[in-house]
């Protein structure tokens, strides 16, 4: 992804990276951390939860640990490069309010099993209320009946996004005119699908650049990377 590519491009040549995936499985996450203690000079960790610091990380020297991406908890003692959630969702929606007003309703597709931080839900509700925009939270994955002409959709899962695009094609709905779609976490493919998919995203490349600074220069970085609405043809 953009973060990893930017990180590998910017770290000094004498450094080597080992990459582990925790897949949001707590037992696996704890095992990976415990097995890594003492093996590395630096640790870059995407925490398991956005709103709770994983206790197993206390076993890592604070001076060697950089928290990445998630981090809606007290991080004063740690270096971190995180993206904002919650109020930043409100700010992003507000920046595109004229586009959302094209549609009769704004739906938030947010399955119960999603690992996406849920703190933004109340700010979604606040935005819709302040702008007299009919809204609905949908806690299940996309179905054909979910997609209706004249409505817009915030879609957390990229799998649901692909399904929504397929449904629009089947029904003959044009993105950005008949149906509005916004997803989270930008990726290169989202620039080229249809006429481009609008995203709410932080700059993962910049996150990777800042993480490389921590590795190369031992800088105690404490930084939130801005989250923005990237408008493309789907809205």
C-alpha positions, 0 to 999 in steps of 0.5 A, a space after each residue: 500500500 501507499 504507506 508501506 511503499 513510501 516507508 521502504 522508499 525513504 528509509 536508509 539503505 542500512 535498515 531492513 524491514 520485517 512485515 507482519 499482519 495481525 488481521 485484527 486478531 487479538 491473540 495473533 497480535 499479542 503473539 507477534 508482539 511478544 515474539 518480536 521483543 528484543 529482536 528489533 531496534 525499532 517497532 512500527 505498530 498499527 494498534 489493534 483498536 482505535 480507542 484502546 491501547 493494546 497492553 502488550 505494547 507495554 513490553 516494548 521500550 517506548 523509545 523504540 515504538 512508533 504507533 501508526 494509523 490508529 490512536 484515539 487514546 492517550 499517547 503522550 509517552 509515545 511517538 506516533 503518526 496517526 490519522 484523525 477520525 470522529 470530528 474529522 469525518 464531520 469536517 470532511 462531510 461539511 467540505 462536500 455538503 453541496 455535493 451531498 445535497 444533490 441527493 435525497 438521503 445519505 446512507 452510512 454502510 457500516 457492518 457490525 463486524 467492521 474494524 473501522 472506528 465507530 466514533 464517527 457515527 455520531 458526527 455523521 448523524 450531526 452533519 445530516 441533522 444540521 443540513 436537514 439531510 435524511 440519513 440512515 445507518 445500515 449495519 449490514 453488507 450491501 445488498 441489491 435492495 440497498 442501492 436506490 436511485 437519488 441516494 448517496 452512500 458512505 461505504 466503509 468496506 472496499 468489498 461493499 464498494 465493489 458490490 455497490 458499483 456492480 449493483 449500479 451497473 446492473 440497475 443502470 445507475 450513473 455514479 455521481 448523478 443517479 447515485 453518490 458513493 464515497 468510501 474510506 482510505 484512498 488507493 490507486 484503484 479508486 482513481 480509475 474505477 468508473 470516473 473515479 471514486 470519492 474518498 475520505 482519507 488521510 495521506 498514507 504516503 505522508 504517513 510512510 515518510 514520517 515513519 521513515 524519519 522515526 527510523 532514520 533519525 530516531 525523531 520522536 514524532 507526534 503527528 496527526 496526518 490530516 484527513 480530507 475529502 478527495 472528490 471524484 466523479 462518484 459524488 
